[in-house]
């Protein structure tokens, strides 16, 4: 980058520095959401903390915008930027599992597939989303909802410490005793406070689980939602299960004449005996005979990657999120009206339960404020053809609008879209002012602003 005076500092980076002149530029600048098409001045593929510090210094001293990329799954495209610097952590994939202490140390470029692969060999896991290609750091910093949340809390509830490169270039470890305010803010506050280069997690005994998808006819949707709401409230915490709407994909267990039909879906994950799982799922089967199902014992990573094939890189994405204090009749009516209109095979609505262990943590103990919510719905519009953008975005917005009267003011930041910046304060509720104060301490010039941005307190 020596031809760009403000960026000559990047000449010291050991990893690749890719510019528009580089043959791999178009591949390197692409992200998961094909709707995002940005042209950074430089993409730095960091190999170490030293590379991260150099890149942060280059952005700070040049005044150029900086984007941090881990798994590149950000729906608003926060992992890239026009006319700025992209710090790509994807080559930093070191993982160390301590099976005796049940602790994992994971670098900032790891995906949940990387994490699950390493931990599963010891029969261990922690809460980590439902798409294995998602970045560990990005999902965790926003909270971390996943199959294991009812049993073990959010990803942030399992976070023991984080190594962080700050805006001034300093390197710190944040935990309950060192930089505790920063550690509090990292647990739900997103990428607002620095570049997280390594995370340390608690692990739990999770080897094979019993679960998988069950598809139901749409005409039982209302009853299934009502039954599910009562069922999940009393189900053992070892049961993670969520209802959804999905156009049936061409999978071997789905009858050929039903492929392409919109259906109701229930995905389960039970970390316990088969007999207990079958008894629990049998209570849901009373609402109707499944059209198709693929339920049984499988390795946890197999379930946590089950949607990967349906959702490759390169789809168009537009999402909306909310929190539900209760699954009321009004909320169910909104789901039943809009869910069956799902416009593409990749699009969906998932209703994640966030009770159980998630509720064991106080609302002000971490930046994640909605500890009283019972459900986190996401309306995820995903489709292959840009010509269909308007129709698919309209579906997401109409669905979210119908659900909004029954939801909390804020939503889960990992599911927010680029046009949701106006909801930042609501997303953090009573925790927002403290977050703004921590931001003023650790990033007063708002260098880390390419995110669901928390402005530094004045």
Buried (B, 14 or more C-beta within 10 A) or exposed (E): BEEBEBBEBBEBBEBBBBBEEBEEBEEBBBBBBBBBEBEBBBBBBBBBBBBBBBBBBBBBEBEBBBBBBBBBBBBBBBBBBEEBBBBBBBBBBBBEBEEEEBBBBBBBBBBBBBBBBBBBEBBBBBBBBBBBBBBBBBBBBBBBBBBBBBBBBBBBBBBBBBBBBBBBEEBBBBBEEEBEBBBBBBBBBBBBBBBBBBBBBBBBEBEBBBBBBBBBBBEBBBBBBBBBBEBBEEBBBBBBBBBBBBBBEEBEEBEEEEBEBBBBBBBBBBBBEEEBBBEBBEBBBEBBEBBBBBBEBBBBBBBBBBBBEBBEEEBBBBBBBBBBBEBBEEBBBBBBBBBBEBBBBBBBBBBBBBBBBBBEBEBEBBBBBBBBBBBBBBBBBBBBEEEBBEEBBEBBBBBBEBBBEBBBEBBBBBBBBBEBEEBBBBBBBEBBEBBBBBBBBBBEEBBBBBBBBBBBBE
